Amino acid sequence: MAAVFAAGVGAGAINSVVGSGTLITFPVLLATGLPPVTATVSNALGLIPGSISGAIGYREELRGQRRRVLKFGAGALLGGLGGATLLLMLPADAFETIVPVLVGLALLLVAFQPQIGRLVQRRRARTGASPRRDGGPLLQTGLTLASVYGGYFTAAQGIIYLSLMGMLLDEPLQRLNGVKNVLSALVNTMAALFFLFAADFEWTAVGLLAVGSGLGGWVGAKVGRRFSPTVLRILVVTVGTVALVQLLLR
């Protein structure tokens, strides 16, 4: 019980700043003897308070983004439901090949976001095109597909969100982080609601994760908001690399 609670605190803090907190909680839940699917659905429900407290902690960065959050949030809800459905329908190894590829690509996009941004700006200057406030259909589609992955298995979901938004939106990384926290909360909530009617939970684990992640999300937001864009980018890439290695070794 102490290990599950501590994992919840750590996951809540990491999720609010970067993402990939599931890579802390999921192995701990498996180590307690839970079957993989039960561990996955219990983890999804237990981490909701952490996602919510993280989003509340970033409320200043979310100012002026209401329209964007509502638009992306609709796709997140739809994607979360689709991913949760796939979890119960597909064999356990269905995503083993594509998930590391997605995470690796997302890490490259985050690492080279400043260079990509400058290339995009130069191209716009040459063509006279104006940036689209919400990234256009490409970003909406990408975030919805990332939410499908998040409903299926949440590890590194936040990193994929940040990479897509960082490439297609002209916004500071911290403001994008606030949007990422809201989208993660929506996906986790939608997936968990679906699982309530279709899967079995370990309620002791859910309770411990809920309390721990709620506390961790609040602390993570307090600390993470103070990071400079460079420090935050380094942290995202570092945590994401650890996540990628762990996924490849599973």
LUMPARO-428390 format. One record per atom (N, C-alpha, C): x, y, z; residue in one letter. Coordinates in steps of 0.001 Angstrom, whole numbers, plus 500000, padded with zeros to 6 digits. Layout:
     xx     yy     zz residuo
      X      Y      Z       A
...
END
This chain:
     xx     yy     zz residuo
 500828 498794 500000       M
 500000 500000 500000       M
 500864 501258 500000       M
 501945 501235 500785       A
 502849 502388 500813       A
 503497 502605 499445       A
 503869 501514 498782       A
 504514 501626 497472       A
 503549 502186 496436       A
 502302 501738 496461       V
 501305 502229 495506       V
 501027 503717 495744       V
 500906 504108 497011       F
 500676 505523 497324       F
 501848 506381 496858       F
 503072 505935 497160       A
 504259 506694 496741       A
 504350 506789 495224       A
 504014 505702 494540       A
 504011 505730 493070       A
 502984 506728 492556       A
 501837 506818 493229       G
 500817 507785 492836       G
 501303 509215 492982       G
 501997 509508 494080       V
 502547 510854 494284       V
 503545 511187 493176       V
 504456 510257 492902       G
 505453 510485 491865       G
 504836 510648 490495       G
 503854 509803 490184       A
 503207 509879 488872       A
 502438 511182 488709       A
 501733 511615 489761       G
 500987 512864 489684       G
 501897 514049 489426       G
 503049 514078 490107       A
 504000 515172 489923       A
 504592 515164 488520       A
 505013 513998 488053       I
 505630 513904 486728       I
 504617 514194 485629       I
 503393 513711 485798       N
 502371 513946 484774       N
 502055 515428 484610       N
 502024 516171 485707       S
 501673 517588 485613       S
 502759 518394 484917       S
 504010 517945 485004       V
 505119 518686 484414       V
 505481 518150 483029       V
 505505 516828 482881       V
 505997 516210 481647       V
 504991 515234 481066       V
 504618 514234 481850       G
 503863 513077 481375       G
 504666 511816 481672       G
 504129 510670 481371       S
 504794 509369 481561       S
 504738 508853 482988       S
 503878 509417 483830       G
 503759 508921 485196       G
 503310 507479 485276       G
 502594 507011 484247       T
 502145 505616 484224       T
 503319 504648 484273       T
 504464 505056 483767       L
 505631 504179 483799       L
 506171 503990 485214       L
 505669 504778 486171       I
 505974 504548 487585       I
 504908 503655 488204       I
 503643 504008 487990       T
 502568 503299 488678       T
 502296 501908 488110       T
 502370 501763 486784       F
 501999 500486 486176       F
 502883 499331 486656       F
 504222 499466 486663       P
 505042 498361 487169       P
 504782 498049 488647       P
 504490 499097 489439       V
 504209 498865 490861       V
 502916 498072 491022       V
 501895 498422 490242       L
 500638 497682 490322       L
 500817 496225 489889       L
 501608 496015 488843       L
 501890 494637 488420       L
 502633 493872 489508       L
 503543 494556 490208       A
 504330 493903 491260       A
 503467 493487 492447       A
 502315 494146 492629       T
 501418 493748 493714       T
 500603 492511 493358       T
 500707 492070 492091       G
 500012 490867 491665       G
 498775 491104 490825       G
 498509 492348 490440       L
 497326 492624 489610       L
 497556 492168 488175       L
 496533 491621 487519       P
 496640 491313 486080       P
 496828 492602 485285       P
 497456 492533 484108       P
 497749 493750 483332       P
 496540 494632 483037       P
 495421 494020 482610       V
 494255 494841 482269       V
 493672 495496 483517       V
 493584 494744 484622       T
 493092 495321 485879       T
 494003 496447 486347       T
 495310 496253 486196       A
 496268 497301 486572       A
 496074 498537 485698       A
 495852 498347 484400       T
 495689 499471 483479       T
 494445 500276 483805       T
 493319 499612 484014       V
 492080 500347 484269       V
 492093 500984 485659       V
 492668 500311 486647       S
 492780 500893 487988       S
 493691 502111 487960       S
 494750 502033 487168       N
 495685 503143 487026       N
 494992 504351 486379       N
 494191 504102 485342       A
 493498 505190 484647       A
 492572 505944 485594       A
 491827 505206 486410       L
 490898 505848 487343       L
 491651 506545 488476       L
 492688 505905 488989       G
 493415 506458 490126       G
 494193 507718 489819       G
 494591 507911 488558       L
 495395 509083 488199       L
 494563 510299 487806       L
 493242 510159 487772       I
 492392 511302 487409       I
 492588 512488 488360       I
 492576 512289 489692       P
 492777 513455 490569       P
 494098 514173 490319       P
 495149 513427 489963       G
 496429 514062 489661       G
 496358 514922 488419       G
 495655 514442 487395       S
 495495 515216 486171       S
 494697 516495 486439       S
 493669 516375 487267       I
 492834 517540 487574       I
 493603 518565 488403       I
 494315 518101 489441       S
 495076 519045 490274       S
 496198 519693 489472       S
 496794 518942 488541       G
 497822 519518 487685       G
 497254 520597 486781       G
 496067 520347 486213       A
 495428 521333 485349       A
 495066 522588 486137       A
 494555 522414 487354       I
 494223 523567 488197       I
 495488 524356 488528       I
 496589 523654 488772       G
 497847 524322 489074       G
 498363 525168 487931       G
 497979 524825 486708       Y
 498399 525575 485523       Y
 497306 526527 485018       Y
 496396 526919 485888       R
 495260 527741 485450       R
 495696 529098 484900       R
 496799 529660 485408       E
 497268 530941 484875       E
 497706 530799 483418       E
 498378 529685 483113       E
 498835 529446 481741       E
 497673 529134 480798       E
 496548 528753 481359       L
 495385 528410 480536       L
 494531 529625 480182       L
 494808 530767 480774       R
 494020 531967 480487       R
 494116 532320 478995       R
 492955 532630 478410       G
 492922 532988 476999       G
 492925 531809 476049       G
 492860 530580 476577       Q
 492900 529388 475718       Q
 491603 528580 475794       Q
 490537 529206 476246       R
 489286 528483 476443       R
 488798 527836 475154       R
 488778 528608 474071       R
 488284 528071 472794       R
 489142 526896 472336       R
 490440 527045 472469       R
 491362 525984 472061       R
 491154 524725 472894       R
 491006 524893 474214       V
 490812 523737 475088       V
 489509 523021 474770       V
 488442 523778 474513       L
 487160 523152 474182       L
 487254 522365 472879       L
 487931 522937 471891       K
 488061 522273 470596       K
 488892 521003 470721       K
 490061 521105 471338       F
 490912 519928 471495       F
 490294 518923 472465       F
 489560 519436 473461       G
 488958 518556 474459       G
 487923 517625 473862       G
 487169 518106 472859       A
 486180 517245 472202       A
 486863 516049 471553       A
 487990 516305 470872       G
 488738 515202 470274       G
 489343 514279 471313       G
 489764 514850 472457       A
 490340 514035 473529       A
 489312 513066 474109       A
 488101 513541 474308       L
 487042 512674 474832       L
 486734 511537 473864       L
 486630 511879 472588       L
 486353 510856 471580       L
 487500 509854 471489       L
 488727 510365 471473       G
 489881 509484 471396       G
 490030 508605 472626       G
 489772 509176 473807       G
 489862 508389 475036       G
 488891 507230 475055       G
 487676 507471 474569       L
 486684 506398 474486       L
 487132 505327 473501       L
 487671 505763 472348       G
 488148 504788 471367       G
 489294 503947 471895       G
 490235 504583 472592       G
 491364 503841 473141       G
 490948 502855 474214       G
 490021 503254 475077       A
 489529 502348 476115       A
 488843 501133 475509       A
 488099 501367 474429       T
 487433 500257 473737       T
 488468 499292 473154       T
 489518 499844 472553       L
 490565 498999 471963       L
 491268 498162 473023       L
 491448 498720 474218       L
 492131 497983 475282       L
 491427 496671 475595       L
 490101 496700 475566       L
 489332 495503 475908       L
 489083 494600 474717       L
 489374 495084 473499       M
 489086 494308 472297       M
 490328 493677 471674       M
 491446 494378 471728       L
 492643 493920 471022       L
 493528 493063 471912       L
 494370 492200 471325       P
 495340 491440 472119       P
 496342 492372 472783       P
 496940 491926 473880       A
 497792 492782 474703       A
 499011 493307 473963       A
 499491 492572 472942       D
 500716 492988 472264       D
 500452 493800 470993       D
 499199 494262 470805       A
 498840 494914 469540       A
 499622 496196 469294       A
 499950 496932 470356       F
 500596 498229 470188       F
 502095 498190 470513       F
 502657 496998 470725       E
 504047 496909 471175       E
 505029 497472 470155       E
 504699 497403 468887       T
 505608 497917 467859       T
 505450 499411 467652       T
 504216 499886 467581       I
 503981 501284 467228       I
 504242 502235 468380       I
 504014 501808 469642       V
 504155 502723 470774       V
 505570 503282 470902       V
 506645 502456 470888       P
 507996 503037 470967       P
 508306 503981 469809       P
 507779 503689 468620       V
 508006 504572 467473       V
 507358 505930 467721       V
 506124 505938 468222       L
 505428 507191 468512       L
 506168 508002 469569       L
 506598 507345 470633       V
 507295 508045 471716       V
 508622 508594 471216       V
 509369 507796 470441       G
 510649 508255 469907       G
 510491 509456 468997       G
 509483 509430 468129       L
 509230 510560 467240       L
 508838 511802 468031       L
 508005 511610 469052       A
 507588 512743 469882       A
 508785 513383 470581       A
 509707 512568 471058       L
 510906 513096 471725       L
 511744 513933 470764       L
 511903 513473 469541       L
 512667 514240 468548       L
 511995 515585 468271       L
 510678 515585 468174       L
 509960 516829 467899       L
 510101 517819 469055       L
 510050 517313 470300       V
 510227 518189 471457       V
 511655 518719 471514       V
 512632 517839 471298       A
 514038 518236 471393       A
 514398 519306 470378       A
 513864 519185 469176       F
 514214 520119 468104       F
 513100 521130 467821       F
 512216 521344 468799       Q
 511109 522272 468605       Q
 511575 523680 468224       Q
 512606 524271 468877       P
 513031 525625 468476       P
 513467 525692 467017       P
 514235 524700 466574       Q
 514697 524693 465180       Q
 513525 524503 464222       Q
 512601 523608 464583       I
 511427 523387 463729       I
 510587 524649 463653       I
 510435 525328 464806       G
 509666 526565 464823       G
 510262 527633 463920       G
 511596 527757 463925       R
 512235 528747 463062       R
 512052 528396 461582       R
 512135 527105 461252       L
 511918 526696 459866       L
 510496 527007 459418       L
 509525 526749 460301       V
 508126 527026 459965       V
 507912 528522 459763       V
 508524 529342 460639       Q
 508373 530788 460517       Q
 508981 531309 459214       Q
 510145 530778 458837       R
 510769 531213 457581       R
 509912 530822 456382       R
 509330 529627 456458       R
 508466 529189 455349       R
 507238 530088 455249       R
 506649 530458 456401       R
 505491 531346 456381       R
 505866 532711 455802       R
 507077 533181 456155       A
 507515 534485 455643       A
 507659 534459 454126       A
 508142 533340 453588       R
 508318 533235 452139       R
 506982 533159 451414       R
 506046 532398 451987       T
 504767 532166 451315       T
 503711 533208 451668       T
 503968 533991 452738       G
 502982 534967 453169       G
 501826 534369 453935       G
 501946 533101 454333       A
 500863 532448 455069       A
 500872 532901 456521       A
 499698 533034 457116       S
 499582 533406 458528       S
 499374 532159 459369       S
 499934 532120 460591       P
 499774 530940 461436       P
 498321 530735 461841       P
 497877 529497 461899       R
 496505 529183 462296       R
 496463 529084 463809       R
 495511 529775 464407       R
 495451 529910 465862       R
 495417 528557 466564       R
 494705 527619 465991       D
 494545 526319 466651       D
 495246 525186 465906       D
 496166 525510 465012       G
 496942 524476 464356       G
 496274 523804 463187       G
 495012 524117 462930       G
 494323 523557 461782       G
 493920 522094 461962       G
 493369 521485 460920       P
 492909 520092 460993       P
 494027 519102 461327       P
 495261 519414 460918       L
 496371 518495 461176       L
 496580 518298 462674       L
 496586 519394 463431       L
 496791 519284 464875       L
 495593 518623 465545       L
 494386 518982 465139       Q
 493191 518376 465723       Q
 493199 516860 465532       Q
 493549 516429 464332       T
 493597 514991 464050       T
 494706 514315 464858       T
 495862 514936 464903       G
 496979 514352 465640       G
 496680 514210 467121       G
 496078 515232 467730       L
 495756 515169 469155       L
 494672 514128 469437       L
 493717 513993 468521       T
 492675 512974 468704       T
 493271 511571 468649       T
 494177 511339 467695       L
 494832 510031 467602       L
 495706 509779 468826       L
 496386 510829 469325       A
 497177 510682 470550       A
 496284 510341 471735       A
 495052 510837 471722       S
 494108 510525 472792       S
 493622 509083 472711       S
 493532 508542 471491       V
 493213 507114 471342       V
 494305 506288 472034       V
 495556 506648 471766       Y
 496668 505974 472433       Y
 496576 506164 473946       Y
 496219 507382 474394       G
 496122 507646 475820       G
 495037 506825 476492       G
 493915 506622 475812       G
 492864 505786 476382       G
 493251 504328 476454       G
 494184 503930 475568       Y
 494648 502539 475534       Y
 495753 502304 476569       Y
 496746 503199 476576       F
 497871 503080 477514       F
 498495 504461 477647       F
 498442 505055 478840       T
 498714 506489 478986       T
 500192 506861 479010       T
 501110 505899 479028       A
 502532 506221 479155       A
 503005 507111 478015       A
 503639 508232 478368       A
 504209 509196 477406       A
 503153 509919 476579       A
 501896 509811 476964       Q
 500822 510518 476257       Q
 501061 512028 476276       Q
 501453 512556 477437       G
 501690 513987 477553       G
 502807 514471 476651       G
 503837 513646 476491       I
 504958 514023 475637       I
 504509 514116 474178       I
 503654 513213 473758       I
 503129 513257 472391       I
 502286 514516 472192       I
 501458 514855 473185       Y
 500673 516087 473106       Y
 501594 517300 472938       Y
 502618 517400 473799       L
 503513 518555 473761       L
 504249 518659 472431       L
 504661 517519 471886       S
 505403 517547 470626       S
 504528 518044 469490       S
 503279 517581 469435       L
 502375 517996 468360       L
 502022 519477 468466       L
 501669 519918 469670       M
 501300 521322 469840       M
 502497 522239 469658       M
 503669 521805 470140       G
 504862 522626 470002       G
 505263 522833 468555       G
 504977 521850 467706       M
 505336 521947 466302       M
 504368 522839 465522       M
 503098 522857 465923       L
 502078 523510 465107       L
 501457 524760 465737       L
 501817 525078 466975       L
 501296 526274 467631       L
 502436 527190 468039       L
 502248 528477 467860       D
 503248 529465 468247       D
 502937 529943 469661       D
 503228 529091 470645       E
 502937 529379 472045       E
 504115 528936 472921       E
 504332 529605 474075       P
 505353 529146 475010       P
 505043 527731 475501       P
 506091 526984 475806       L
 505929 525586 476196       L
 505085 525438 477466       L
 505199 526378 478397       Q
 504430 526274 479630       Q
 502924 526417 479364       Q
 502528 527276 478435       R
 501110 527393 478100       R
 500598 526114 477439       R
 501422 525501 476623       L
 501051 524226 476026       L
 500955 523132 477082       L
 501797 523234 478104       N
 501762 522249 479188       N
 500424 522306 479923       N
 499890 523505 480106       G
 498575 523626 480725       G
 497496 522941 479915       G
 497528 523124 478595       V
 496559 522450 477723       V
 496741 520943 477798       V
 498005 520512 477808       K
 498290 519080 477900       K
 497663 518461 479149       K
 497732 519154 480277       N
 497171 518619 481521       N
 495652 518474 481434       N
 494994 519442 480794       V
 493537 519350 480639       V
 493168 518171 479740       V
 493869 518024 478622       L
 493572 516922 477697       L
 493802 515568 478375       L
 494873 515457 479143       S
 495147 514193 479848       S
 494039 513878 480845       S
 493562 514900 481559       A
 492478 514689 482518       A
 491210 514214 481816       A
 490908 514802 480667       L
 489707 514404 479923       L
 489809 512968 479419       L
 490972 512607 478879       V
 491152 511250 478362       V
 491046 510229 479486       V
 491729 510485 480609       N
 491679 509552 481736       N
 490257 509405 482264       N
 489542 510515 482343       T
 488175 510467 482865       T
 487263 509677 481937       T
 487334 509943 480647       M
 486500 509219 479696       M
 486809 507725 479706       M
 488100 507381 479699       A
 488476 505971 479720       A
 487992 505297 481003       A
 488164 505974 482129       A
 487763 505383 483407       A
 486252 505191 483480       A
 485477 506138 482979       L
 484024 505984 482976       L
 483603 504778 482143       L
 484264 504587 481010       F
 483974 503413 480182       F
 484333 502126 480926       F
 485498 502128 481586       F
 485942 500929 482301       F
 485028 500584 483479       F
 484381 501594 484065       L
 483489 501337 485192       L
 482391 500341 484830       L
 481990 500356 483566       F
 480902 499476 483117       F
 481403 498234 482377       F
 482718 498153 482150       A
 483190 497069 481281       A
 484400 496309 481822       A
 484933 496688 482968       A
 486142 496036 483459       A
 486126 495988 484984       A
 487055 495218 485538       D
 487163 495065 486992       D
 488280 495941 487529       D
 488014 496638 488651       F
 488994 497496 489302       F
 489505 496854 490583       F
 490672 497251 491004       E
 491169 496967 492349       E
 491012 498273 493133       E
 489955 498354 493937       W
 489564 499635 494506       W
 490533 500158 495555       W
 491237 499275 496240       T
 492254 499754 497185       T
 493350 500503 496444       T
 493798 499920 495333       A
 494827 500582 494522       A
 494311 501895 493953       A
 493061 501913 493504       V
 492481 503143 492955       V
 492484 504256 494005       V
 492073 503926 495221       G
 492030 504926 496286       G
 493404 505475 496635       G
 494382 504585 496744       L
 495748 505015 497077       L
 496330 505889 495964       L
 496115 505468 494721       L
 496611 506265 493593       L
 495911 507616 493525       L
 494622 507639 493792       A
 493860 508881 493705       A
 494388 509919 494693       A
 494570 509509 495941       V
 495071 510446 496958       V
 496510 510862 496640       V
 497342 509880 496291       G
 498738 510183 495987       G
 498899 511060 494761       G
 498188 510746 493682       S
 498348 511527 492453       S
 497779 512928 492601       S
 496697 513075 493369       G
 496144 514404 493606       G
 497153 515307 494298       G
 497830 514762 495304       L
 498875 515514 496005       L
 500058 515788 495083       L
 500491 514756 494352       G
 501633 514910 493458       G
 501378 515888 492334       G
 500168 515882 491776       G
 499836 516810 490702       G
 499906 518257 491152       G
 499444 518522 492366       W
 499493 519888 492906       W
 500933 520343 493118       W
 501747 519465 493725       V
 503152 519801 493966       V
 503895 519971 492640       V
 503654 519060 491690       G
 504330 519136 490401       G
 504027 520424 489664       G
 502765 520872 489714       A
 502403 522116 489050       A
 503088 523305 489706       A
 503177 523313 491033       K
 503839 524407 491745       K
 505295 524531 491324       K
 505957 523389 491199       V
 507381 523398 490854       V
 507573 523605 489351       V
 506823 522877 488551       G
 507032 522874 487105       G
 506793 524214 486448       G
 505875 525022 486978       R
 505579 526321 486377       R
 506766 527277 486453       R
 507726 526992 487314       R
 508883 527875 487473       R
 510017 527545 486508       R
 509903 526432 485806       F
 510985 526029 484903       F
 511006 526913 483662       F
 512205 527231 483195       S
 512347 527935 481931       S
 512013 526971 480788       S
 511710 527492 479589       P
 511416 526598 478460       P
 512533 525598 478182       P
 513788 526032 478322       T
 514917 525130 478059       T
 514970 524008 479081       T
 514820 524364 480360       V
 514851 523349 481420       V
 513686 522379 481250       V
 512513 522920 480948       L
 511343 522055 480763       L
 511552 521115 479586       L
 512122 521617 478496       R
 512363 520777 477310       R
 513368 519665 477650       R
 514427 520014 478387       I
 515418 519004 478790       I
 514763 517941 479666       I
 513904 518380 480586       L
 513222 517434 481476       L
 512306 516509 480690       L
 511568 517074 479728       V
 510677 516252 478897       V
 511470 515194 478142       V
 512572 515610 477524       V
 513378 514674 476738       V
 514012 513611 477638       V
 514470 514006 478817       T
 515098 513047 479733       T
 514102 511998 480206       T
 512962 512475 480710       V
 511942 511533 481189       V
 511425 510679 480037       V
 511242 511304 478874       G
 510760 510553 477718       G
 511731 509491 477258       G
 513019 509779 477345       T
 514023 508780 476960       T
 513977 507582 477893       T
 513853 507853 479191       V
 513705 506755 480158       V
 512457 505940 479843       V
 511362 506648 479516       A
 510120 505951 479163       A
 510304 505084 477927       A
 511010 505623 476928       L
 511221 504870 475687       L
 512034 503611 475944       L
 513100 503739 476733       V
 513922 502569 477068       V
 513098 501525 477799       V
 512284 501985 478737       Q
 511460 501046 479501       Q
 510448 500331 478598       Q
 509878 501074 477641       L
 508927 500450 476724       L
 509598 499421 475826       L
 510831 499723 475377       L
 511560 498796 474506       L
 511979 497526 475245       L
 512198 497641 476555       L
 512656 496492 477327       L
 511513 495654 477876       L
 510251 496124 477719       R
 509115 495371 478249       R
 508937 494058 477495       R
END
